[in-house]
Amino acid sequence: MRTLCSATLIGEALVVLFAALVAMQLSDVPHGTLWAVSGAAMVLCVLLCGALGRRGGVELGWALQIGLIASGVVVPTMYGLGAVFAGLWWCSVHYGRRIDVIKAARAVAADEAEAAAPAS
């Protein structure tokens, strides 16, 4: 799960960067404020990659998704991009957990096969 979720978060960090560049041209938000908020979001995306294995990491990811959707107030395109990334986040979490279960089952099967094999 961590791999899929981390890839989604890194993609989001890049989208936030490009959205900030667009917002500089299209919004009346002061550049300092814009970069402070965007920079914090980008750093949070990257830091969250490391927190995914810890308790509450996925929930923090959901909070980040809500924040990115809400950033559509400044750059309206972020409503759509935030929704797309929220969908990607859901897929990353959902399918990542399924992949983890499959990997664990294969590891158990390999251990059982190794234990059942006659010693040479």
Steps between C-alpha positions, in 0.01 A plus 500: 500500500782737584637492146171593333412763758848653486484525121165676529637744759808586292274560200288727717803697612582569136140600423502739797821656367351555155170622645692756706670626186161538333352666808779759496368621166126454548423590859526806718652305789833652609793296370644449848175353628459288189848349528472451876180298460616317187842431648344362816273275293793374292711430809203325662460279193864393518503455879181300485678244280708409805202497734295251301628205699399663826165519666285779359708545184216410265262727689744788465505423130123539488527833680754610240260400221224713654741791530599473136139496388436805718791678329265536205389822668825657377552300178164361383671226298611349832141394568529256213865409557437453871208269425716301257774463759246406767387222266861397444557505875200271553629262231850505648373416847241244388709311248820545698342318794382223268850464358643483853260214585597311183872549571456374858310194378772422245770538766317257728455253214869525412599442865270197521638359175854550624420331833330207324789443260728212599838607631782421259 
